Amino acid sequence: MQPLIKPDNGDIDDCIRYYLRLCLAKGQSSETVASKQNGLSLFMRWLTPSGDRQLSDITLDMMDRYQLYLHSYRHPVHGRPLSRGTQRNRLTVVKVFMHSMYIKGCMEHPALERFELPSPGYRLPKAVFSEPEIEAMLKQTLVYGELGVRDRAILETYYATGIRRGELSRLTLDDVDHVGHVLRVEQGKGNKDRFVPIAPRACDWITSYLQSTRPRLAAVHSGRMLFLDSTGYAIKPRRLSALAAKYVRLAGIGKRGACNLYRHTTATLMLEYGADIRHVQEMLGHASISTTQVYTHVAIGKLKEVYAKTHPAARGKPGKNPQLTKP
């Protein structure tokens, strides 16, 4: 392994390579580091025409210009702008990188310390599944034989636990407690382990998969990984997204989305049925309660019930369209 040598020339490319290796050395996931690399690459692509290649060239004025560029950008195909979250993420990557270079002594002054990131706001999930829609999707797996059993076990696990796709792809045979109905999520977001309950029905489908399908998929390199692809390797997160999206289409639900829709549905339904938001936060593995609170705006069942009982406009019975009523 190459030694971790701090660049002393202030070259941005050298500093980016050094920074990404630092992130790996700190134990950040390969997905997180890849995301940072992509964000910095996009910034460098924007920066290239100006010819600036030194850390000292990145100033507050330059970041203001980059922020204006991101705000004005329109996709060349569909013409839509970048979301506020995407704009903030791309600016954050650069600011955090520059702060790290200051901390490591690669630059004398914290150039972007006073750069203000745009407000993140929050976006509600565009859709969640209803209970009948979930059942309709789960039934679609029955026509795919042994692989359908694997897919059913995967979807049942998503629905029962609301875990992230990356967390599901890393599950091992030892992470499922079939007796206590508990799932161990190892090294979730933020490198944190947690335990979450898992429904008996999901455990039953996992058991069925372990008995009928996994032995046919397993190979020497499979190890103790739980969910395997057709080559015997742990099924990758992107493959999980494609798998989940396929069953959404087959069910004819008309909603777009994949793995995260199961996560949204789990949180929303739990809140609808009276779960304490702190318990939902713990189950989803959110570091901040504010992230979980987004789902309180989606779970409006109780609010609709109170509205129907208390708002004068909602207490009357539905009538004819006033415009169609003859005088």
VOGU-3710 file (C-alpha; in Angstrom, 3 decimals, decimal comma):
1> mqplikpdng> 0,000/0,000/0,000  1,274/3,442/-0,915  2,138/5,746/2,014  -0,272/8,562/2,797  1,832/11,566/1,769  0,457/15,058/2,264  0,939/17,198/-0,859  2,925/20,392/-0,289  2,422/22,070/-3,654  -1,211/23,132/-3,252
11> diddciryyl> -2,220/21,342/-6,455  -5,951/20,625/-6,330  -5,740/17,243/-8,078  -3,048/16,012/-5,680  -5,008/17,305/-2,700  -8,211/15,586/-3,855  -6,406/12,247/-4,164  -4,924/12,758/-0,684  -8,309/13,735/0,764  -10,144/10,699/-0,656
21> rlclakgqss> -7,493/8,358/0,762  -7,894/10,096/4,117  -11,642/9,438/3,985  -11,010/5,733/3,339  -8,455/5,611/6,147  -11,071/7,039/8,524  -13,345/4,105/7,731  -15,846/5,892/5,519  -17,697/3,507/3,213  -16,642/3,063/-0,393
31> etvaskqngl> -20,065/4,424/-1,456  -19,522/7,607/0,588  -16,027/8,127/-0,807  -17,248/7,475/-4,352  -19,978/10,095/-3,853  -17,393/12,643/-2,652  -15,123/11,830/-5,576  -17,987/12,359/-8,002  -18,911/15,700/-6,432  -15,317/16,942/-6,550
41> slfmrwltps> -14,916/15,720/-10,132  -17,989/17,730/-11,163  -16,524/20,802/-9,484  -13,175/20,318/-11,220  -14,918/19,885/-14,569  -16,620/23,244/-14,036  -13,333/24,767/-12,871  -11,174/23,545/-15,778  -11,998/26,286/-18,336  -10,743/28,958/-15,918
51> gdrqlsditl> -7,347/27,274/-15,639  -7,334/27,498/-11,815  -5,642/24,411/-10,349  -4,403/25,556/-6,928  -6,178/25,434/-3,573  -5,498/29,145/-3,188  -7,589/29,786/-6,327  -10,771/28,568/-4,613  -12,246/31,652/-2,980  -15,608/32,825/-1,701
61> dmmdryqlyl> -16,194/34,662/-4,980  -15,479/31,495/-6,948  -17,922/29,497/-4,808  -20,567/32,156/-5,385  -20,077/31,697/-9,125  -20,263/27,925/-8,766  -23,466/28,229/-6,747  -24,978/30,454/-9,449  -23,965/27,885/-12,081  -25,668/25,073/-10,149
71> hsyrhpvhgr> -28,782/27,190/-9,649  -28,957/28,047/-13,367  -28,133/24,562/-14,674  -30,791/22,772/-16,710  -30,647/19,141/-17,767  -29,862/18,912/-21,508  -32,564/16,278/-22,119  -35,614/17,166/-19,998  -34,681/20,758/-19,117  -35,324/20,400/-15,378
81> plsrgtqrnr> -33,129/22,194/-12,793  -31,099/20,529/-10,085  -33,011/19,980/-6,865  -32,150/22,118/-3,856  -30,760/19,043/-2,132  -28,463/18,238/-5,053  -27,207/21,821/-5,218  -26,484/21,830/-1,488  -24,721/18,455/-1,648  -22,403/19,561/-4,451
91> ltvvkvfmhs> -21,467/22,725/-2,576  -21,033/20,841/0,703  -18,554/18,403/-0,855  -16,279/21,275/-1,881  -16,601/23,123/1,433  -15,828/20,013/3,514  -12,862/19,177/1,261  -11,413/22,667/1,671  -11,933/22,592/5,438  -10,098/19,253/5,649
101> myikgcmehp> -7,186/20,659/3,646  -6,968/23,575/6,078  -7,027/21,249/9,079  -4,245/19,141/7,526  -2,083/22,193/6,909  -2,322/22,168/3,110  -3,462/25,799/3,152  -2,884/28,658/5,572  -6,398/30,066/5,882  -9,889/28,490/6,011
111> alerfelpsp> -10,937/29,982/2,675  -14,562/28,802/2,695  -15,356/28,998/6,403  -17,751/31,903/5,803  -19,374/30,385/2,725  -23,094/29,933/3,473  -24,737/26,796/2,178  -28,301/27,127/0,860  -31,086/26,046/3,162  -31,749/22,331/2,712
121> gyrlpkavfs> -35,498/22,534/3,279  -37,076/19,120/2,997  -38,912/17,151/0,379  -41,766/14,811/1,203  -41,655/11,333/-0,340  -43,410/11,555/-3,701  -45,314/8,353/-2,984  -45,793/5,626/-0,433  -47,456/2,268/-0,856  -50,772/1,409/0,728
131> epeieamlkq> -51,171/-1,964/2,398  -53,169/-3,415/-0,565  -50,475/-2,178/-2,973  -47,759/-3,872/-0,928  -49,656/-7,170/-1,028  -50,219/-6,825/-4,777  -46,475/-6,415/-5,352  -45,530/-9,286/-3,100  -47,834/-11,626/-5,011  -46,007/-10,883/-8,279
141> tlvygelgvr> -42,984/-12,843/-7,043  -44,927/-16,135/-7,089  -44,565/-16,568/-10,871  -40,744/-16,608/-10,781  -40,176/-19,953/-9,085  -37,135/-20,292/-6,844  -35,785/-16,839/-7,689  -39,232/-15,515/-6,897  -38,875/-16,997/-3,399  -35,616/-15,072/-2,982
151> drailetyya> -37,246/-11,886/-4,273  -40,219/-12,363/-1,954  -37,873/-12,776/1,014  -36,059/-9,583/0,025  -39,256/-7,539/-0,374  -40,712/-8,918/2,861  -37,511/-7,889/4,647  -37,710/-4,388/3,201  -41,352/-4,020/4,196  -40,918/-5,505/7,673
161> tgirrgelsr> -37,830/-3,519/8,666  -37,520/-0,393/6,494  -33,743/-0,827/6,261  -31,650/0,772/3,521  -30,722/-1,162/0,384  -27,011/-1,039/1,253  -27,806/-2,466/4,683  -29,878/-5,256/3,159  -27,157/-6,174/0,671  -24,695/-6,675/3,553
171> ltlddvdhvg> -26,913/-8,934/5,667  -25,396/-12,266/6,629  -26,912/-15,555/7,707  -26,049/-14,673/11,303  -27,953/-11,384/11,278  -31,450/-12,900/11,380  -32,800/-14,143/14,707  -35,639/-16,403/13,563  -36,714/-17,164/17,137  -36,650/-13,679/18,635
181> hvlrveqgkg> -37,715/-12,032/15,339  -34,896/-9,500/15,428  -32,607/-8,368/12,609  -29,071/-7,135/13,206  -28,002/-4,298/10,928  -24,214/-4,188/10,955  -22,353/-0,995/10,103  -25,339/0,956/8,865  -25,098/4,605/7,901  -22,498/6,312/10,062
191> nkdrfvpiap> -20,856/2,928/10,744  -23,407/2,209/13,468  -24,836/-1,198/14,352  -28,451/-1,525/15,422  -31,131/-4,132/16,050  -34,582/-3,849/14,489  -37,654/-6,069/14,853  -38,637/-8,174/11,867  -42,093/-9,657/11,338  -42,577/-13,437/11,690
201> racdwitsyl> -43,937/-13,548/8,126  -40,689/-12,099/6,795  -38,712/-14,651/8,812  -40,827/-17,433/7,305  -40,028/-16,282/3,766  -36,334/-15,994/4,600  -36,447/-19,559/5,933  -38,146/-20,725/2,740  -35,445/-18,997/0,675  -32,691/-20,577/2,769
211> qstrprlaav> -34,181/-24,031/2,239  -35,136/-23,866/-1,432  -33,124/-21,214/-3,270  -29,926/-20,194/-1,540  -28,357/-23,685/-1,711  -28,684/-23,559/-5,514  -27,141/-20,078/-5,733  -24,341/-20,522/-3,185  -20,731/-20,973/-4,239  -17,357/-21,054/-2,509
221> hsgrmlflds> -17,145/-17,267/-2,611  -20,633/-16,753/-1,124  -19,425/-16,984/2,449  -22,108/-16,143/5,001  -23,876/-13,509/2,868  -27,653/-13,852/3,081  -29,097/-12,691/-0,225  -27,200/-13,892/-3,297  -27,375/-13,066/-6,991  -27,331/-15,666/-9,760
231> tgyaikprrl> -23,509/-15,870/-9,621  -23,381/-16,588/-5,900  -22,134/-13,153/-4,842  -23,942/-10,881/-2,406  -26,647/-9,102/-4,358  -25,547/-5,522/-5,078  -27,548/-2,410/-4,109  -28,212/-1,435/-7,729  -29,546/-4,896/-8,473  -31,842/-4,570/-5,459
241> salaakyvrl> -33,238/-1,310/-6,863  -33,904/-2,935/-10,238  -35,540/-5,899/-8,536  -37,834/-3,780/-6,379  -38,783/-1,508/-9,296  -39,674/-4,534/-11,425  -42,354/-5,683/-9,018  -43,773/-2,174/-8,736  -44,259/-2,205/-12,522  -45,663/-5,734/-12,599
251> agigkrgacn> -48,264/-4,865/-9,976  -49,503/-2,004/-12,170  -49,559/0,405/-9,261  -48,496/3,416/-11,293  -46,033/4,758/-8,734  -42,385/5,370/-9,453  -39,717/4,169/-7,073  -38,002/1,149/-5,676  -36,255/0,324/-2,391  -36,794/3,683/-0,702
261> lyrhttatlm> -40,544/3,422/-1,254  -40,613/0,404/1,066  -38,657/2,410/3,634  -41,049/5,344/3,305  -44,024/3,010/3,603  -42,711/1,323/6,742  -42,194/4,667/8,491  -45,501/6,133/7,359  -47,646/3,130/8,291  -46,006/2,815/11,706
271> leygadirhv> -46,781/6,462/12,446  -50,328/6,061/11,111  -50,917/3,234/13,565  -49,614/5,198/16,534  -45,886/4,455/16,790  -43,813/6,972/18,749  -41,601/8,943/16,400  -38,528/8,124/18,521  -39,115/4,425/17,929  -39,435/5,001/14,188
281> qemlghasis> -36,214/7,031/14,269  -34,383/4,167/15,977  -35,761/1,608/13,552  -34,764/3,587/10,451  -31,337/4,413/11,856  -31,725/8,187/11,559  -29,080/10,198/13,401  -31,443/13,161/13,746  -35,112/13,182/14,701  -35,658/15,945/12,125
291> ttqvythvai> -35,083/13,410/9,342  -37,796/11,161/10,750  -40,204/14,052/11,252  -40,628/14,322/7,488  -42,840/11,239/7,700  -45,222/12,949/10,113  -46,274/15,137/7,183  -47,008/12,051/5,073  -48,890/10,134/7,756  -51,964/12,366/7,671
301> gklkevyakt> -54,556/9,705/8,533  -55,083/11,028/12,073  -55,126/14,613/10,828  -57,811/13,747/8,260  -59,864/12,046/10,978  -59,712/15,106/13,228  -60,403/17,393/10,253  -63,524/15,420/9,309  -64,852/15,723/12,861  -64,026/19,361/13,525
311> hpaargkpgk> -63,956/21,442/10,339  -67,423/22,775/9,368  -66,741/22,341/5,659  -65,956/18,660/6,178  -68,925/17,775/8,385  -71,583/18,054/5,713  -72,497/15,200/3,413  -71,192/15,286/-0,162  -73,740/16,956/-2,420  -74,218/17,888/-6,015
321> npqltkp> -71,978/20,292/-7,848  -73,443/23,724/-7,021  -72,777/24,875/-10,560  -74,969/22,090/-11,894  -77,876/22,763/-9,515  -80,795/24,480/-11,203  -82,321/27,528/-9,439
//
